[in-house]
Amino acid sequence: MRLIFVGFGTVGRGAAECLLAARAQLAASGLAPRLVAVIDPAVGSALCADGLDEAELLRLADAGISLAEHEGAETIVGLADVLERNAADVLVELTPTNLQTGQPGLDHVRAAIEAGLHVVTTNKGPIALAYHELAAEARAAGVQLRYEGTVMSGTPVLSLCEAGLAGAGIRAIRGVLNGTCNFILTQMEQGVDYTDALVDAQQKGYAEADPSGDVDGWDAAAKALILANCVLGAELGIDDVQRTGIAGLSRADIETATAEGNTWRLVARIEAEDASYRAAVAPELVRRTDPLGALTGPRNLLAFDTESLGEVVISGPGAGRRATGHAIVADLLALHRRGAV
């Protein structure tokens, strides 16, 4: 299985680390992935048909040395250059999420599908904004589009829906999908002011320098949209997701909830509405005894209301370099088990 990585930032390096760590387990499953190209305008690009050494790529990137300095690597211009050489089987798209246009990830995914490559991505933008079109293009091209890492990082939510909950009749989904907000709310319950909790989240790497994507609910809204469209077959757009962030919650709100045995959580909900679905993200009062209320720190949780099984709950990390890298490894294994490559 020959791989192209587009993006070698935090997620790309986490994926490389996971490939290294899982090499023996992958081999036991009959899979020997070979990273033949890495494309990143910030840290450099490299191509080697015999395979690039992930450990060496990590060393170069961490040292601030261009990946083009990898021994035996060819210089490449960009993705189009690699695709023209027919050098790979799978594109692993790892560029940052853009919820306004989906770019540049959307163009990368479409170019790969058109060239006959399978696609694995952790980029929420293309999947949130253009899932149905991309899925149709992939079917027409006879390739697979996999995106486990777009929701709850490495926690296997989408594969659970695809396999374990297939035929269970999912009626509604609710959950905590943003670990940054959950961390901040947990801190506020311990008496920390919102501003101080946000700074702490940034210092711990849970929140970006510009935290609006998290605290204003955009990240959770994108994940809710992916669940609605990809799992339940809805045809919603990002503007259809009702969205309210957590910045309006005061310390008094938190204290009142705590005194009454409740807690505030930023909750994503996808529910049936007439012949379609309604998706929303907003702070909600939740009982401490509820799985969402018991969730603390930067973890995520989803609860599926099903016809056959009642409520099914899954919880795990919703972000992180290695956790997201694991999602990529899991998707590559899924391609292998399906005989795609």
N, C-alpha and C positions, 0 to 999 in steps of 0.2 A: 504494500500500500504506500504509494508515493504521495507525500504531502507538501503543500505550499502553505506557509504561514503568512498572512497579510496582517502585520501588526506584531511588534515584539516589545511592547511595553509591559506593564504589570501582568496583564492576563497572558500575553504571549510567553513571558518568561515562566509564569506558573505552569503553563501547558508543557513547556519544555522540561521543567523539573518533574512533572508527573509522568511524562513519557520515559524519562530516565529511571524514575523510581519503579515504574510498572513494567519495565522491559521483560523481566522473567515471567511475570504473570501473563503478559500479552503473548509471549512466545508459547506458553502452555496452552493458550487458546488458538494457536496456529496463526497468530498475527505478528508480523514483523514490520511495523511502520518505518518508513524511511523519509526523513525530512530533507527534501531536495532543494527547497528554496525558501528564503525568508525575505520579505519586502517590508521595509519600514523607513520612511523618509527621515526620521529623527536619528536612528541608530545605524542606518546603513542596510544594504541589501546584498544578498549572496545567493548563488546557484551552484549546486554540485550534483550532477546526475548520480554519482555513487553514494550520495548522502552526506549531509552536514553533521558535525558532531555537536549534539545539544549542549554538552558540558562546555565545549569551547565557545559556542555562541553565547552562553550565559557569562562566561569569563570576559569575553570581549565587551558585551553590552554593559556589564557592571563596572568595567574599567573605563568606560567612555571611549572605547576604540571601535571604529566602524566594523560592522560585520563583514564588509568586503575584504577585510584583512584575514579572514578565515583561510587557512592553508588549502590550496587547490580550488578555491572558489572562483567562479566566473563573475564578471561584472554584469549586472542586468539593469535595464532602464526602469522597468516597472512590471506590473502584472501582465499587461498585454504581451510583453516580451517573453515572459515565461509560458503563457498560454499558447503562443505561436509555436513554441518548441515541442508542444505535446509532451511535456516533461513530467506530468503528475496525474494522479487519479482523484485527489480530494483537495478542495480549497478549504482551509481553516481560516475563517474571517474573524479577526480579533481587534478591529479598530473601534474607537470610542463610539458610544451611542449618540445619535443625533435624532431627536424626536420631532424636529421641524421638517427635515427633508429626507432623513434616512441615509444621507451621504457622508462619506464616500462608500460606506458599506454596501448600500443598495446597488450601486454600479458594479462593485466587485462581485457580489452574489450573482447578478444577472450575467455578467461576462463569463463567469465560471460555468453556469448552467448552459449557456449558449455554446461553450466549448466542450460540453459533455462531461464535466467534472461533477462529482458529488460535492455537496457543501455542508460543512459543519460550522456553526457560528454561535458566538456568545453575545453578539451585537443585537440589542433589543430593537434598534431603529428599523431595519428592514422587515423584521418579523411583525412588529407592531403596526407599521404603516402599510405594508404591502404583502401580507401573508398569502392571501388567496391568489393574487396574481403570480407570486413566486412559486407557490405550490403547483399551480396549473402549468407554468413553464417547466418546472422540474418533471412533472408527469409526462409532458409532451416530449421532453428530451430523454426520458428513460433514466433519470438520475434521482438521487434522494437528497432531500433537504432536512437537516437535523439541527435542533436548536435547544437542546436540554438546558444549556447554561444561561438562557435568557430569563428563566424564572427560578428563583431560589438557588441560583448558582449550582453547586454540585449536588444538592439534595434532589433525588431523582423523582421530581414531581411529574414531569411530562411523560416520562417512560412509565410511571405508575398509571397514568391515565390511559396511555396507549395500550398497555398490556393488562396489568392487574385489575383495573377498573373497567376494562372493555366489557360492554354488555350489562354493567351494573346499573345503568340508568342514572347518570349524574343529573340532579335536578337544580342544584345551586352550589356555589362555591363561596366561601368567605375565609378571610385570613389576614395575617400580618405579613406584608411583603416587603417592608423596608426596615432593615436592621438598624439604620441610623436613627430613625424616628423612635423605634422601640427602645433603643439605648437611652435617648434623651428623655423619654417619658419615664423610664425606670429610674433615671437619676433624679428627675423632678420629684418622684414619689419619696425619695430619700432626703428631700429638703433643698436640693440644688436648684438655683434659678435657671430658667430656660437658656439665657445667654451663656452662663457658665457651663451648662451641660453641653451646649453646642460646641463651645471651644474645646471641651474635653473630648468630644467625639472627633473633632478635627485633629487633635493631637494624637489620638489613638489610631487615626487612619480610617475611621468609619465614615467621616464626612469630608467632602472636598472643600477646597478654599472657598468656592462658591457653592454653598449647600442647598441652593434653591431647588435643585432637581430632587433632593430628598425631602426637605422639610415642607415644600409646597405641594408635595404629592405626585409630582410628575413620574418619578421612578415607579411608584406603586401603580399609578394609572396605566403605564405602559405594560406592566406585568399582568394587570387585570384584563387589559385589552387582548393580550396574547392568549390568556386562558379562555376568554370568551370566544375568540375567533378560532383558535386552533383546537381547543378541547370540545367546546359546545357547538361549534359551527355557526356562530353568530357572524354578522357582517357589519361590525361597528368600526367607526373611525375614532381617532384619539379625541376629537372634539365631542364625541358621544359619551365619553366617560366623565361623569360628574366628579369634580375634584375639589377638595378642601384640605389644606395642610394643617400642621400642628402649631403654627406660630401664634394663633389666637388663643391658645390655652394658657390660662394664668396659673400662678401658684395656688391661688384660692380655689380654682376649679379642681386641681389635683388633690388638695387637702380635703375638700368636701367629699370627693369621690372615695378617698381612702377611709374617711370616717364612716362612710355608709357601706363599706365592704366591696366597693367597686374600684375600677381602675380605668383610665383612659388608654385606648389603643387606636392607632391609625389603621382602620379596617377597610380592606378591599372586599367588595361584594359583587357577585355576578348572579343575577336571578332572572327567572323567566318573566317576561312582560308581554302580554298578548301573544303574538306569534313570533316574537323575537326575544331578546334579552336586554336587561338593563345592567350597566356596569357603573360602579361608583366607588370613590375612595374618600373617606372622611373620618375624623375622630369620632369614636363611639364610646359610651360608657359600657363597660363589660364587667360582669360579676367575677370576683376572684376565683370562683370555682369553675368558670368556663375555661377551656383550654387556651383561649386567646388571653384571658386575664392572668393565667398562671405563667405566661411566657415573659421572660425577663431578658434584659441585655440585647445584644445585636442579633438575636436569632430570628428566624422566620417560621411561620406555621400556616398550613392550609387545612381547612376542614371541608370535606365533600359530603353533601347531602345526597345519598343515593337511594334508589328504589329497592335494590336487593340487599344492601348491607347496612342501611341506616347511615350514620355519620362515620366517616373514615378520616382520621387525622394523621398528618405527617408533619414532622418538625425537623429542622436542621439549620445549618449555616446558610445564610442568604447572600453572602459575599465573601471575598477573600481570594488571594492569588492561587493558592493550592486547591481550594474548593472549586473554583471555576475551572481550573486546569483539569480537575477530575471529570467534570462534565464533558470536556472535549474527549478525553480518553474513553469515557462511557459511550459517547456517540460513535467514535471510531470502531469500538467493539461491536456496536449495533449494526453498523454497515457491514462489518466482516461476517457477523452471524447471519445476516440476510443474504449473504453471497454477493453483495454489491461489488466487492473488489476482491 
